[in-house]
Amino acid sequence: MTDTTDDIHPLLAGAPKSLEFKKLRKRIVQQVRDSITEYGMVEKGARWLVCLSGGKDSYTLLAVLHELKWRGLLPVDLLACNLDQGQPGFPATVLPKFLQDMGVPHRIEYQDTYSVVVDKIPQGRTYCSLCSRLRRGHLYRIAREEGCSAIVLGHHRDDILETFFMNLFHGGRLATMPPKLVNEEGDLFVYRPLAHVAEADCEKFAKSMNYPIIPCDLCGSQDGLLRQQVKGILDGWEKNAPGRRQIMFRALMNARPSHLLDPNLFDFAGLQRGPRVQPDPIMPDLRGAAAQGAAE
């Protein structure tokens, strides 16, 4: 990617010239393009409501989507949206000024959901679940008012992995944040184009661009969350075996219902004996690993 003042969106103007950053940017852009293509996110005449919290992930999302659109690779209209939920200490002027300076079409909306959450949630409990539901409801409403066909969120690969393990450890189900879904009313898509992007890459990107990052702990309810516990477990695994997160993420893209236990996904009762059409999908891997171990 070669930038001049004439061929780059203002969100990427002033990007570092280092080879390391260029590789980082290229990797993130390609991963977002892959997600958009692989999960069929683009539809004719689409308008996306890009949700911007002011964190590193949403800044990265906003910049990459606008770069793709700027280069003619994303044929959709983009509307940035920040929902100010009345959290104590939230710097209400930061995002409006940033978006105006960058020439990004946007909508800023104030809804004091924080007071509602504090009133409804007992002291000592975390606010995130109710806060998220209230936020999502307002975003759906705004998307409809603005004629958008989808809301676009900044959840990345690590968010998806953490959600999977939270459901595994505490929810008793194999499920996570999908890259694409339809809301319950059936009138809006929810997209996560950063699905393949690592959290560390989002952090490096946003900090390198000096975006005015707003901390995510303004409500004071983050300490001790189950998500933080899961993140700590994953951090430990990654430290002991670098690359473990990416391997686990690939596993989410390689599900084999016949080798799980859900009769709603695979007809175990109807399984019949007879000649195997294909070899067992697990055994070759095990034999290969054993052979490699013996050779070493």
C-alpha positions in Angstrom: 0.0 0.0 0.0 1.5 3.3 -1.1 -0.1 6.4 0.3 -0.1 9.9 -0.9 -2.3 12.8 0.3 -4.6 12.1 -2.7 -5.2 8.4 -2.3 -5.8 7.7 1.3 -8.7 8.4 3.6 -8.0 10.9 6.4 -8.4 8.2 9.0 -5.1 6.7 7.6 -3.4 10.0 6.9 -0.1 10.3 8.8 0.3 6.5 9.2 3.7 5.4 10.3 6.1 4.7 7.5 7.9 1.8 9.2 7.9 -1.6 7.6 6.5 -3.2 10.7 3.4 -0.9 10.6 2.9 -1.4 6.9 2.8 -5.2 7.4 0.4 -4.8 10.3 -1.9 -2.7 8.4 -1.8 -4.9 5.3 -2.5 -8.0 7.5 -5.5 -6.4 9.2 -7.0 -5.1 5.9 -6.6 -8.5 4.3 -8.2 -10.3 7.3 -11.2 -7.9 7.2 -11.6 -8.4 3.5 -11.5 -12.1 4.0 -14.2 -12.0 6.7 -16.4 -9.8 4.6 -16.1 -12.1 1.6 -16.1 -15.4 3.4 -19.3 -14.7 5.4 -21.1 -12.8 2.6 -21.5 -9.5 4.3 -22.0 -7.2 1.3 -25.4 -6.8 -0.3 -26.5 -4.5 -3.0 -27.5 -1.0 -1.8 -26.4 -1.7 1.8 -25.8 0.9 4.4 -23.9 -0.1 7.5 -24.1 1.4 11.0 -20.6 1.2 12.3 -20.7 1.2 16.1 -17.9 3.3 17.6 -17.2 3.1 21.4 -13.9 4.9 21.3 -11.9 1.8 22.1 -9.0 0.4 20.1 -11.1 -2.2 18.4 -13.8 0.1 17.1 -11.2 2.7 15.9 -9.4 -0.1 14.0 -12.7 -1.3 12.5 -13.7 2.2 11.4 -10.4 3.0 9.8 -10.1 -0.3 7.9 -13.7 -0.2 6.6 -13.2 3.4 5.4 -9.9 2.4 3.7 -11.6 -0.4 1.9 -14.4 1.9 0.8 -12.0 4.6 -0.2 -10.2 2.1 -2.4 -13.4 0.9 -4.0 -13.3 -2.5 -2.4 -16.3 -2.1 -0.1 -19.4 -1.0 -2.1 -21.5 0.1 0.9 -22.4 3.3 2.7 -20.9 3.7 6.1 -22.4 5.7 9.0 -20.4 5.8 12.3 -22.4 5.8 15.5 -21.5 6.4 19.1 -24.1 5.8 21.8 -23.2 7.8 24.9 -24.8 5.8 27.7 -24.2 8.4 30.4 -21.3 6.6 32.1 -19.6 8.8 34.7 -16.5 10.4 33.3 -17.3 9.7 29.6 -15.5 12.4 27.5 -18.5 13.3 25.4 -16.7 15.7 23.1 -13.9 13.4 22.0 -15.6 11.3 19.4 -17.7 14.0 17.8 -14.6 16.2 17.3 -12.6 13.2 16.0 -15.3 12.1 13.5 -15.8 15.7 12.3 -12.1 16.2 11.8 -11.8 13.0 9.9 -14.8 13.8 7.6 -16.6 10.7 8.7 -20.4 10.7 8.4 -21.7 10.0 11.9 -24.5 10.1 14.4 -24.0 10.7 18.1 -26.8 9.8 20.5 -27.2 10.2 24.2 -29.2 7.7 26.2 -28.7 7.4 29.9 -28.8 3.7 30.2 -26.2 3.8 32.9 -28.7 5.1 35.5 -31.2 2.4 34.5 -28.5 -0.3 34.9 -27.4 1.0 38.3 -31.0 1.1 39.5 -31.8 -2.4 38.4 -28.5 -4.3 39.2 -27.8 -5.1 42.9 -24.7 -3.6 44.3 -21.6 -5.7 43.8 -22.9 -7.3 40.6 -21.6 -6.6 37.2 -23.5 -4.3 34.8 -22.4 -5.7 31.5 -25.2 -8.0 30.6 -28.1 -5.6 31.0 -26.0 -2.7 29.7 -25.3 -4.6 26.6 -28.9 -5.5 26.0 -30.0 -1.9 26.4 -27.3 -0.7 24.1 -28.1 -3.2 21.4 -31.8 -2.2 21.5 -30.9 1.5 20.9 -28.5 0.6 18.1 -31.2 -1.5 16.4 -33.5 1.5 16.6 -30.9 3.9 15.3 -30.1 1.6 12.4 -33.7 1.5 11.4 -34.1 5.3 11.7 -31.0 5.7 9.5 -32.1 3.2 6.8 -29.2 0.8 7.6 -29.4 -2.9 6.8 -26.7 -3.9 9.3 -25.0 -2.9 12.5 -21.3 -3.5 12.5 -19.4 -4.3 15.7 -15.8 -4.3 16.6 -15.5 -7.7 18.2 -12.2 -9.4 17.2 -10.8 -12.9 17.3 -10.0 -12.9 21.0 -13.5 -11.7 21.9 -14.9 -14.6 19.9 -12.5 -17.1 21.6 -13.3 -15.8 25.1 -17.0 -16.0 24.5 -16.7 -19.6 23.3 -14.9 -20.6 26.5 -17.3 -18.6 28.7 -20.1 -20.6 27.1 -18.2 -23.8 27.5 -17.2 -23.2 31.2 -20.3 -21.5 32.4 -23.1 -21.9 29.9 -22.8 -25.6 29.1 -22.9 -25.1 25.3 -20.6 -24.8 22.3 -21.4 -21.3 21.0 -19.7 -18.0 20.4 -20.2 -14.6 18.7 -20.9 -15.4 15.0 -19.3 -13.2 12.3 -22.8 -12.7 10.8 -26.3 -13.1 12.2 -29.8 -11.8 11.8 -31.5 -10.1 14.8 -34.6 -11.6 16.3 -36.9 -9.3 14.4 -35.4 -10.5 11.2 -34.8 -7.0 9.7 -31.1 -6.3 10.5 -27.8 -8.1 10.0 -25.1 -8.0 12.7 -21.6 -8.1 11.3 -18.2 -8.6 12.9 -15.6 -8.0 10.2 -12.7 -8.1 12.7 -13.5 -11.8 13.4 -10.1 -12.9 12.1 -8.1 -10.0 13.6 -6.1 -10.5 16.9 -6.7 -8.1 19.7 -3.0 -7.4 19.9 -3.0 -6.2 16.3 -5.9 -3.8 17.0 -4.1 -2.4 19.9 -0.9 -1.9 18.0 -2.8 -0.3 15.1 -4.8 2.1 17.1 -1.9 3.2 19.2 0.4 3.6 16.2 -2.3 5.9 14.6 -2.6 7.9 17.9 -6.4 7.6 17.9 -7.9 9.2 21.0 -8.7 6.0 22.8 -11.4 6.1 25.5 -10.9 3.5 28.3 -13.5 0.7 28.5 -13.8 0.6 32.3 -15.6 3.9 32.9 -18.5 2.2 34.6 -16.2 0.6 37.2 -17.8 -2.8 36.9 -15.1 -4.7 35.0 -13.0 -6.1 37.8 -13.5 -9.8 38.4 -15.6 -10.4 35.3 -15.8 -13.9 34.0 -14.4 -12.7 30.7 -11.3 -11.4 32.5 -10.8 -14.8 34.1 -11.1 -16.5 30.8 -8.7 -14.0 29.2 -6.2 -14.8 31.9 -6.5 -18.6 31.1 -6.0 -17.9 27.4 -3.0 -15.6 28.1 -1.4 -18.4 30.1 -1.9 -21.0 27.3 -0.6 -18.5 24.7 2.5 -17.9 26.8 3.3 -21.5 27.2 2.5 -22.3 23.6 2.7 -19.3 21.3 0.1 -19.5 18.5 -2.4 -21.5 20.6 -5.1 -18.8 20.2 -5.0 -19.1 16.4 -5.1 -22.8 16.5 -8.2 -22.7 18.8 -9.8 -20.1 16.5 -9.2 -22.4 13.5 -11.0 -25.2 15.4 -14.1 -23.0 15.5 -14.0 -23.0 11.7 -13.6 -26.8 11.5 -16.5 -28.2 13.5 -17.3 -31.9 13.0 -20.8 -32.7 14.3 -20.3 -36.4 13.9 -17.6 -36.3 16.5 -19.5 -34.3 19.0 -22.5 -35.4 21.1 -25.5 -33.3 19.8 -28.2 -35.5 18.3 -29.8 -32.4 16.8 -26.7 -31.8 14.7 -26.0 -35.4 13.7 -28.3 -38.4 13.2 -26.6 -40.8 15.6 -29.7 -42.9 15.9 -29.9 -43.3 12.1 -26.2 -44.2 11.7 -25.8 -47.6 10.0 -23.0 -50.1 9.7 -21.4 -50.6 6.3 -18.3 -49.8 4.2 -16.8 -46.4 5.1 -17.1 -43.9 2.2 -14.3 -41.8 3.7 -11.6 -42.5 6.3 -12.2 -41.4 9.9 -11.3 -37.6 9.9 -9.5 -37.9 13.3 -7.4 -41.1 13.0 -5.1 -39.9 10.2 -4.2 -36.9 12.3 -3.4 -39.1 15.3 -1.4 -41.5 13.3 0.5 -38.7 11.6 1.3 -37.1 14.9 2.5 -40.5 16.3 4.7 -41.1 13.3 6.2 -37.7 13.5 6.9 -38.2 17.2 8.6 -41.5 16.5 10.7 -40.0 13.7 11.9 -37.3 16.1 
